[in-house]
Protein backbone atom coordinates (compact mmCIF):
# COMPACT_ATOMS: atom_id res chain seq x y z
CA UNK A 1 0.00 0.00 0.00
CA UNK A 2 1.34 3.42 -0.95
CA UNK A 3 1.90 6.12 1.62
CA UNK A 4 -0.72 8.35 0.00
CA UNK A 5 -3.51 5.74 -0.07
CA UNK A 6 -6.42 5.82 2.37
CA UNK A 7 -6.76 2.77 4.61
CA UNK A 8 -10.00 1.94 6.42
CA UNK A 9 -9.56 -0.72 9.14
CA UNK A 10 -12.07 -3.55 9.34
CA UNK A 11 -14.94 -3.38 11.82
CA UNK A 12 -13.87 -4.49 15.28
CA UNK A 13 -15.67 -5.73 18.40
CA UNK A 14 -12.75 -4.77 20.67
CA UNK A 15 -14.18 -1.32 21.58
CA UNK A 16 -17.42 -2.97 22.73
CA UNK A 17 -15.49 -5.39 24.92
CA UNK A 18 -13.49 -2.47 26.29
CA UNK A 19 -16.69 -0.65 27.29
CA UNK A 20 -18.02 -3.76 29.05
CA UNK A 21 -14.69 -4.12 30.86
CA UNK A 22 -14.61 -0.50 32.07
CA UNK A 23 -18.24 -0.59 33.23
CA UNK A 24 -17.57 -3.84 35.10
CA UNK A 25 -14.53 -2.33 36.80
CA UNK A 26 -16.41 0.79 37.92
CA UNK A 27 -19.50 -1.11 39.10
CA UNK A 28 -17.36 -3.67 40.91
CA UNK A 29 -15.18 -1.04 42.60
CA UNK A 30 -18.16 1.04 43.77
CA UNK A 31 -19.96 -2.01 45.14
CA UNK A 32 -16.78 -3.19 46.85
CA UNK A 33 -16.51 0.18 48.62
CA UNK A 34 -20.08 -0.29 49.85
CA UNK A 35 -19.32 -3.73 51.27
CA UNK A 36 -20.93 -5.88 48.58
CA UNK A 37 -19.51 -9.40 48.34
CA UNK A 38 -19.94 -9.32 44.54
CA UNK A 39 -18.05 -6.05 44.12
CA UNK A 40 -14.57 -7.58 44.18
CA UNK A 41 -15.28 -10.43 41.71
CA UNK A 42 -17.09 -8.10 39.28
CA UNK A 43 -14.18 -5.69 39.39
CA UNK A 44 -11.67 -8.47 38.76
CA UNK A 45 -13.72 -9.72 35.82
CA UNK A 46 -13.58 -6.20 34.41
CA UNK A 47 -9.79 -6.09 34.82
CA UNK A 48 -9.46 -9.47 33.06
CA UNK A 49 -11.71 -8.35 30.19
CA UNK A 50 -9.70 -5.15 29.83
CA UNK A 51 -6.46 -7.14 29.62
CA UNK A 52 -7.95 -9.42 26.95
CA UNK A 53 -9.20 -6.39 25.01
CA UNK A 54 -5.83 -4.63 25.09
CA UNK A 55 -3.92 -7.77 24.12
CA UNK A 56 -6.27 -8.54 21.24
CA UNK A 57 -6.78 -5.01 19.92
CA UNK A 58 -3.14 -3.98 20.12
CA UNK A 59 -2.14 -7.30 18.58
CA UNK A 60 -4.43 -6.64 15.62
CA UNK A 61 -2.96 -3.15 15.18
CA UNK A 62 0.58 -4.55 15.26
CA UNK A 63 -0.27 -7.19 12.64
CA UNK A 64 -1.80 -4.57 10.36
CA UNK A 65 1.23 -2.33 10.77
CA UNK A 66 3.74 -5.12 10.10
CA UNK A 67 1.73 -6.15 7.02
CA UNK A 68 2.32 -2.74 5.46
CA UNK A 69 -1.35 -1.75 5.48
CA UNK A 70 -0.89 1.63 7.13
CA UNK A 71 -0.38 4.88 5.26
CA UNK A 72 0.45 8.47 6.15
CA UNK A 73 -3.24 8.98 6.93
CA UNK A 74 -3.17 6.24 9.56
CA UNK A 75 0.09 7.58 10.99
CA UNK A 76 -1.51 11.00 11.50
CA UNK A 77 -4.53 9.34 13.07
CA UNK A 78 -2.37 7.46 15.60
CA UNK A 79 -0.37 10.59 16.41
CA UNK A 80 -3.47 12.69 17.02
CA UNK A 81 -4.97 9.90 19.12
CA UNK A 82 -1.87 9.73 21.33
CA UNK A 83 -1.72 13.52 21.64
CA UNK A 84 -5.33 13.67 22.84
CA UNK A 85 -4.75 10.75 25.21
CA UNK A 86 -1.79 12.48 26.85
CA UNK A 87 -3.79 15.73 26.99
CA UNK A 88 -6.52 13.89 28.88
CA UNK A 89 -3.88 12.64 31.30
CA UNK A 90 -2.59 16.19 31.74
CA UNK A 91 -6.12 17.28 32.71
CA UNK A 92 -6.41 14.28 35.03
CA UNK A 93 -3.36 15.33 37.04
CA UNK A 94 -4.25 19.02 36.73
CA UNK A 95 -7.41 18.29 38.73
CA UNK A 96 -5.39 16.61 41.49
CA UNK A 97 -2.75 19.33 41.57
CA UNK A 98 -5.61 21.83 41.67
CA UNK A 99 -6.98 20.06 44.74
CA UNK A 100 -3.59 20.33 46.42
CA UNK A 101 -3.29 24.02 45.47
CA UNK A 102 -6.79 24.87 46.75
CA UNK A 103 -6.20 23.02 50.02
CA UNK A 104 -2.84 24.62 50.73
CA UNK A 105 -3.70 28.13 49.53
CA UNK A 106 -7.30 28.53 50.69
CA UNK A 107 -8.85 25.79 52.84
CA UNK A 108 -6.18 25.33 55.50
CA UNK A 109 -5.45 29.07 55.91
CA UNK A 110 -9.19 29.73 56.26
CA UNK A 111 -9.35 27.25 59.15
CA UNK A 112 -6.54 29.22 60.75
CA UNK A 113 -8.46 32.51 60.46
CA UNK A 114 -6.94 33.91 57.26
CA UNK A 115 -8.77 36.63 55.37
CA UNK A 116 -12.24 37.37 56.68
CA UNK A 117 -12.44 34.03 58.50
CA UNK A 118 -11.00 35.13 61.83
CA UNK A 119 -14.05 33.97 63.74
CA UNK A 120 -13.70 30.48 62.25
CA UNK A 121 -10.48 30.11 64.16
CA UNK A 122 -11.73 31.83 67.30
CA UNK A 123 -15.05 30.03 67.61
CA UNK A 124 -14.46 26.66 66.01
CA UNK A 125 -10.75 25.87 66.25
CA UNK A 126 -9.13 28.11 68.86
CA UNK A 127 -5.39 27.70 69.00
CA UNK A 128 -5.17 26.00 65.61
CA UNK A 129 -2.20 27.20 63.55
CA UNK A 130 -2.53 26.71 59.82
CA UNK A 131 0.57 25.07 58.39
CA UNK A 132 1.31 22.72 55.54
CA UNK A 133 1.76 19.77 55.54
CA UNK A 134 -1.24 19.55 57.88
CA UNK A 135 0.04 17.29 60.66
CA UNK A 136 -1.62 19.04 63.61
CA UNK A 137 -5.25 18.90 62.52
CA UNK A 138 -7.85 21.19 64.11
CA UNK A 139 -9.93 18.15 65.12
CA UNK A 140 -7.87 14.92 65.02
CA UNK A 141 -10.70 12.76 66.34
CA UNK A 142 -11.44 9.95 63.91
CA UNK A 143 -8.25 10.46 61.90
CA UNK A 144 -4.92 8.62 61.85
CA UNK A 145 -2.65 11.43 62.99
CA UNK A 146 0.73 11.14 61.22
CA UNK A 147 3.89 11.39 63.28
CA UNK A 148 5.89 13.20 60.64
CA UNK A 149 5.87 14.21 56.98
CA UNK A 150 7.64 12.16 54.30
CA UNK A 151 11.08 13.67 53.78
CA UNK A 152 11.90 14.68 50.21
CA UNK A 153 15.59 13.87 50.56
CA UNK A 154 15.29 10.16 51.14
CA UNK A 155 13.54 7.65 48.91
CA UNK A 156 11.68 10.35 46.90
CA UNK A 157 15.01 11.90 45.88
CA UNK A 158 16.29 8.46 44.83
CA UNK A 159 13.15 7.92 42.76
CA UNK A 160 13.62 11.32 41.13
CA UNK A 161 17.12 10.30 40.08
CA UNK A 162 15.80 6.97 38.78
CA UNK A 163 13.09 8.55 36.62
CA UNK A 164 15.38 11.25 35.24
CA UNK A 165 17.92 8.56 34.38
CA UNK A 166 15.22 6.51 32.66
CA UNK A 167 14.38 9.51 30.49
CA UNK A 168 18.03 9.68 29.43
CA UNK A 169 18.23 5.95 28.60
CA UNK A 170 14.98 6.11 26.62
CA UNK A 171 16.27 9.08 24.61
CA UNK A 172 19.47 7.13 23.96
CA UNK A 173 17.40 4.20 22.69
CA UNK A 174 15.35 6.52 20.46
CA UNK A 175 18.44 8.01 18.83
CA UNK A 176 19.88 4.52 18.38
CA UNK A 177 16.68 3.43 16.60
CA UNK A 178 16.79 6.39 14.23
CA UNK A 179 20.39 5.49 13.37
CA UNK A 180 19.51 1.77 13.15
CA UNK A 181 21.90 0.80 15.94
CA UNK A 182 19.87 -2.18 17.14
CA UNK A 183 22.23 -3.18 19.94
CA UNK A 184 22.14 0.24 21.60
CA UNK A 185 18.37 0.36 21.06
CA UNK A 186 17.85 -2.85 23.00
CA UNK A 187 20.26 -1.86 25.78
CA UNK A 188 18.66 1.56 26.20
CA UNK A 189 15.16 0.09 26.35
CA UNK A 190 16.20 -2.63 28.78
CA UNK A 191 17.82 -0.05 31.05
CA UNK A 192 14.65 2.07 30.95
CA UNK A 193 12.46 -0.89 31.91
CA UNK A 194 14.79 -1.84 34.77
CA UNK A 195 14.90 1.74 36.10
CA UNK A 196 11.11 1.89 35.99
CA UNK A 197 10.82 -1.37 37.93
CA UNK A 198 13.30 -0.14 40.55
CA UNK A 199 11.24 3.06 40.88
CA UNK A 200 8.14 0.99 41.69
CA UNK A 201 10.02 -1.12 44.24
CA UNK A 202 11.33 2.01 45.95
CA UNK A 203 7.85 3.54 46.00
CA UNK A 204 6.39 0.43 47.63
CA UNK A 205 9.15 0.63 50.24
CA UNK A 206 8.36 4.31 50.78
CA UNK A 207 4.66 3.52 51.28
CA UNK A 208 5.52 0.83 53.82
CA UNK A 209 7.68 3.29 55.75
CA UNK A 210 5.02 6.03 55.59
CA UNK A 211 2.17 3.79 56.74
CA UNK A 212 3.85 1.75 59.45
CA UNK A 213 6.50 4.10 60.85
CA UNK A 214 5.04 7.55 60.17
CA UNK A 215 1.38 6.48 60.54
CA UNK A 216 0.58 8.39 57.33
CA UNK A 217 -2.53 6.84 55.78
CA UNK A 218 -5.44 7.77 53.58
CA UNK A 219 -7.32 8.43 56.80
CA UNK A 220 -4.72 10.99 57.92
CA UNK A 221 -6.78 13.97 56.88
CA UNK A 222 -6.26 16.07 53.79
CA UNK A 223 -2.47 15.64 53.81
CA UNK A 224 -2.67 11.86 53.71
CA UNK A 225 -5.42 11.77 51.11
CA UNK A 226 -3.73 14.21 48.72
CA UNK A 227 -0.35 12.50 49.22
CA UNK A 228 -1.58 9.03 48.29
CA UNK A 229 -3.96 10.30 45.62
CA UNK A 230 -1.20 12.08 43.71
CA UNK A 231 1.69 9.67 44.26
CA UNK A 232 -0.52 6.58 43.96
CA UNK A 233 -2.02 7.52 40.61
CA UNK A 234 1.44 8.46 39.37
CA UNK A 235 2.72 5.05 40.48
CA UNK A 236 -0.13 3.46 38.51
CA UNK A 237 0.93 5.42 35.43
CA UNK A 238 4.53 4.30 35.91
CA UNK A 239 3.30 0.69 36.07
CA UNK A 240 1.41 1.15 32.81
CA UNK A 241 4.45 2.80 31.27
CA UNK A 242 6.75 -0.05 32.29
CA UNK A 243 4.36 -2.56 30.69
CA UNK A 244 4.28 -0.50 27.50
CA UNK A 245 8.07 -0.23 27.43
CA UNK A 246 8.42 -3.98 27.99
CA UNK A 247 6.12 -4.65 25.01
CA UNK A 248 8.17 -2.29 22.84
CA UNK A 249 11.34 -4.04 23.99
CA UNK A 250 9.91 -7.43 23.00
CA UNK A 251 8.95 -6.02 19.61
CA UNK A 252 12.48 -4.67 19.15
CA UNK A 253 13.91 -8.09 20.00
CA UNK A 254 11.66 -9.56 17.27
CA UNK A 255 13.05 -7.07 14.75
CA UNK A 256 10.12 -4.67 14.60
CA UNK A 257 10.52 -0.95 13.78
CA UNK A 258 12.75 0.81 11.30
CA UNK A 259 14.36 4.25 11.39
CA UNK A 260 11.51 5.49 9.17
CA UNK A 261 8.58 3.62 10.76
CA UNK A 262 8.48 3.42 14.55
CA UNK A 263 5.58 5.49 15.86
CA UNK A 264 4.66 2.89 18.50
CA UNK A 265 8.08 3.51 20.04
CA UNK A 266 7.59 7.27 19.86
CA UNK A 267 4.11 7.06 21.43
CA UNK A 268 5.44 5.16 24.44
CA UNK A 269 8.37 7.59 24.69
CA UNK A 270 5.94 10.53 24.77
CA UNK A 271 3.98 8.85 27.55
CA UNK A 272 7.11 8.06 29.58
CA UNK A 273 8.47 11.61 29.33
CA UNK A 274 5.05 12.86 30.45
CA UNK A 275 5.29 10.58 33.50
CA UNK A 276 8.75 12.03 34.20
CA UNK A 277 7.47 15.61 34.10
CA UNK A 278 4.55 14.80 36.41
CA UNK A 279 6.94 13.27 38.93
CA UNK A 280 9.07 16.41 38.97
CA UNK A 281 5.93 18.37 39.86
CA UNK A 282 5.10 15.84 42.57
CA UNK A 283 8.59 15.92 44.03
CA UNK A 284 8.60 19.72 44.26
CA UNK A 285 5.00 20.34 45.40
CA UNK A 286 4.21 17.22 47.46
CA UNK A 287 7.56 16.29 49.00
CA UNK A 288 9.80 19.36 48.92
CA UNK A 289 7.75 22.55 49.37
Secondary structure, 3 states (H helix, E strand, C coil): CCCCCCCCCCCCCHHHHHHHHHHHHHHHHHHHHCCCHHHHHHHHHHHHHHHHHHHHHHHHHHHHHHCCCCCHHHHHHHHHHHHHHHHHHHHHHHHHHHHHHHHHHHHHHHHCCCCCCHHHHHHHCCCCCCCCCCCCCCCCCCCCCCCCCCCHHHHHHHHHHHHHHHHHHHHHHHHHHHCCCHHHHHHHHHHHHHHHHHHHHHHHHHHHHHHHCCCCCCCCHHHHHHHHHHHHHHHHHHHHHHHHHHHHHHHHHCCCCCCCCCHHHHHHHHHHHHHHHHHHHHHHHHHHC
